[in-house]
Amino acid sequence: MDSIIEREKSAFFQTYKRYPVVVQKAEGCRIYDTDGRSYLDFLGGIAVNALGYSHPRIIEAINLQAGKFLHISNYFYQEPQIVLAEKLKEMSGYDRVFFSNSGTEAVEGAIKLARRCGYDSGRTEMYGFSGGFHGRSYGALSLMDKPLYKDKMGPFLTNMGILPYNEIEPLYKNLNEKTVAVILEFVQGEGGVSVADKDFVAAISELKKKYGFLVIADEVQAGCGRTGKFFGFQHFKIQPDIVTMAKGMGGGLPLGAILGIKELECVWSAGNHGTTYGGNALACATGLVVLQELENGLLQNVIETGDYLYTELEKVKADFPDLILEVRGLGLMRGLLLSFDALELVKKLIDKGVITNAASGTVLRLVPPLIINKADVDEFISILRICLKD
């Protein structure tokens, strides 16, 4: 291991805090290192591996598409793209789709779509919310309050603001006829798995009706069934105009998307926006498998196993009230608010063979593959208890 760590340090910009694991292979909900040790994965590639690792249908789809073509550019009509777009429309209820390679690109595109929509009427102001995470590009960073990601890398985009998450009064003070859009995660990931208050969402919906601005739902992490519904915003009484997706949608391959309502279908014309790799045929083929699996019982598993995980986490909280302050989240997107630095617990869990990560400093984030079962939950809970006793 020491050798490969030194090789990594000499080759890369040191932007990642990597775990002390050299991966040999992965299957189902488990990762295996080069020493043959098994790790139960409750991070899922940061909510990417919805179907776990080496899923037979994913492998079949990759082999089938790879035997035809991988990349031919968006100058051509491609069946995998069109089939996936049709399935997304069917499952989401939205009217138009644009494929990207990542969540960040989807957010950038959504910002451009909203800005172009508001240009003729002079609407330029856009707002994000504290704790939100929308990516690492300048548009996304301009709508976030994360100093670690922004320090000494400004200036950022103008006419962008950040309002307090789950606070209603600032909405009424800042949103008006100059507002073109607001963007929010209804279940924040990096922000500590915080869930939006229903009154907060209701206020956004009320002001949207009054002023006519767009609501952009960032569903990059909470989408594709992660919360027990296809989208996280479906737990609330609101219909966003634009939705950004990625992570779990590609089944492990880079794939993102922008979804839009019918009223936005003519905002862009040919050449206004584009991407070289977006909608890659291979990623679209695996993306279709993910959506099909969600329809074939996977979403129900998220609901049932997610409820079971929540119940068991509440029991652990009751037994360790000084260490666990709150159990957060929905479905299989859960967080434990701790009274100490979550990274301490992350390290202990890795030592015991469980992979998680820390979010927002004191939150242990749990976003396992959507295929986990109750036995996996029981194993995780057992190890969690051992680590908390330490």
Secondary structure in CASP SS format (residue, H / E / C, confidence):
PFRMAT SS
TARGET T0000
AUTHOR 0000-0000-0000
METHOD secondary structure of the structure
MODEL  1
M C 1.00
D H 1.00
S H 1.00
I H 1.00
I H 1.00
E H 1.00
R H 1.00
E H 1.00
K H 1.00
S H 1.00
A H 1.00
F C 1.00
F C 1.00
Q C 1.00
T C 1.00
Y C 1.00
K C 1.00
R C 1.00
Y C 1.00
P C 1.00
V C 1.00
V C 1.00
V E 1.00
Q E 1.00
K E 1.00
A E 1.00
E E 1.00
G E 1.00
C C 1.00
R E 1.00
I E 1.00
Y E 1.00
D E 1.00
T C 1.00
D C 1.00
G C 1.00
R C 1.00
S E 1.00
Y E 1.00
L E 1.00
D E 1.00
F C 1.00
L C 1.00
G H 1.00
G H 1.00
I H 1.00
A H 1.00
V C 1.00
N C 1.00
A C 1.00
L C 1.00
G C 1.00
Y E 1.00
S C 1.00
H C 1.00
P H 1.00
R H 1.00
I H 1.00
I H 1.00
E H 1.00
A H 1.00
I H 1.00
N H 1.00
L H 1.00
Q H 1.00
A H 1.00
G C 1.00
K C 1.00
F C 1.00
L C 1.00
H C 1.00
I C 1.00
S C 1.00
N C 1.00
Y C 1.00
F C 1.00
Y C 1.00
Q C 1.00
E H 1.00
P H 1.00
Q H 1.00
I H 1.00
V H 1.00
L H 1.00
A H 1.00
E H 1.00
K H 1.00
L H 1.00
K H 1.00
E H 1.00
M H 1.00
S H 1.00
G C 1.00
Y C 1.00
D C 1.00
R E 1.00
V E 1.00
F E 1.00
F E 1.00
S E 1.00
N C 1.00
S C 1.00
G H 1.00
T H 1.00
E H 1.00
A H 1.00
V H 1.00
E H 1.00
G H 1.00
A H 1.00
I H 1.00
K H 1.00
L H 1.00
A H 1.00
R H 1.00
R H 1.00
C H 1.00
G H 1.00
Y H 1.00
D C 1.00
S C 1.00
G C 1.00
R C 1.00
T C 1.00
E E 1.00
M E 1.00
Y E 1.00
G E 1.00
F E 1.00
S C 1.00
G C 1.00
G C 1.00
F C 1.00
H C 1.00
G C 1.00
R C 1.00
S C 1.00
Y H 1.00
G H 1.00
A H 1.00
L H 1.00
S C 1.00
L C 1.00
M C 1.00
D C 1.00
K C 1.00
P H 1.00
L H 1.00
Y H 1.00
K H 1.00
D C 1.00
K C 1.00
M C 1.00
G C 1.00
P C 1.00
F C 1.00
L C 1.00
T C 1.00
N C 1.00
M E 1.00
G E 1.00
I E 1.00
L E 1.00
P C 1.00
Y C 1.00
N C 1.00
E C 1.00
I C 1.00
E H 1.00
P H 1.00
L H 1.00
Y H 1.00
K H 1.00
N H 1.00
L C 1.00
N C 1.00
E C 1.00
K C 1.00
T E 1.00
V E 1.00
A E 1.00
V E 1.00
I E 1.00
L E 1.00
E C 1.00
F C 1.00
V E 1.00
Q C 1.00
G C 1.00
E C 1.00
G C 1.00
G C 1.00
V C 1.00
S C 1.00
V E 1.00
A C 1.00
D C 1.00
K H 1.00
D H 1.00
F H 1.00
V H 1.00
A H 1.00
A H 1.00
I H 1.00
S H 1.00
E H 1.00
L H 1.00
K H 1.00
K H 1.00
K H 1.00
Y H 1.00
G C 1.00
F C 1.00
L E 1.00
V E 1.00
I E 1.00
A E 1.00
D E 1.00
E C 1.00
V C 1.00
Q C 1.00
A C 1.00
G C 1.00
C C 1.00
G C 1.00
R C 1.00
T C 1.00
G C 1.00
K C 1.00
F C 1.00
F C 1.00
G H 1.00
F H 1.00
Q H 1.00
H H 1.00
F C 1.00
K C 1.00
I C 1.00
Q C 1.00
P C 1.00
D C 1.00
I E 1.00
V E 1.00
T E 1.00
M E 1.00
A C 1.00
K H 1.00
G H 1.00
M H 1.00
G H 1.00
G C 1.00
G C 1.00
L C 1.00
P C 1.00
L C 1.00
G E 1.00
A E 1.00
I E 1.00
L E 1.00
G E 1.00
I C 1.00
K H 1.00
E H 1.00
L H 1.00
E C 1.00
C C 1.00
V C 1.00
W C 1.00
S C 1.00
A C 1.00
G C 1.00
N C 1.00
H C 1.00
G C 1.00
T C 1.00
T C 1.00
Y C 1.00
G C 1.00
G C 1.00
N C 1.00
A H 1.00
L H 1.00
A H 1.00
C H 1.00
A H 1.00
T H 1.00
G H 1.00
L H 1.00
V H 1.00
V H 1.00
L H 1.00
Q H 1.00
E H 1.00
L H 1.00
E H 1.00
N H 1.00
G H 1.00
L H 1.00
L H 1.00
Q H 1.00
N H 1.00
V H 1.00
I H 1.00
E H 1.00
T H 1.00
G H 1.00
D H 1.00
Y H 1.00
L H 1.00
Y H 1.00
T H 1.00
E H 1.00
L H 1.00
E H 1.00
K H 1.00
V H 1.00
K H 1.00
A H 1.00
D H 1.00
F C 1.00
P C 1.00
D C 1.00
L C 1.00
I E 1.00
L E 1.00
E E 1.00
V E 1.00
R E 1.00
G E 1.00
L E 1.00
G C 1.00
L C 1.00
M E 1.00
R E 1.00
G E 1.00
L E 1.00
L E 1.00
L E 1.00
S C 1.00
F C 1.00
D C 1.00
A H 1.00
L H 1.00
E H 1.00
L H 1.00
V H 1.00
K H 1.00
K H 1.00
L H 1.00
I H 1.00
D H 1.00
K C 1.00
G C 1.00
V E 1.00
I E 1.00
T C 1.00
N E 1.00
A E 1.00
A E 1.00
S C 1.00
G C 1.00
T C 1.00
V E 1.00
L E 1.00
R E 1.00
L E 1.00
V C 1.00
P C 1.00
P C 1.00
L C 1.00
I C 1.00
I C 1.00
N C 1.00
K H 1.00
A H 1.00
D H 1.00
V H 1.00
D H 1.00
E H 1.00
F H 1.00
I H 1.00
S H 1.00
I H 1.00
L H 1.00
R H 1.00
I H 1.00
C H 1.00
L H 1.00
K H 1.00
D C 1.00
END
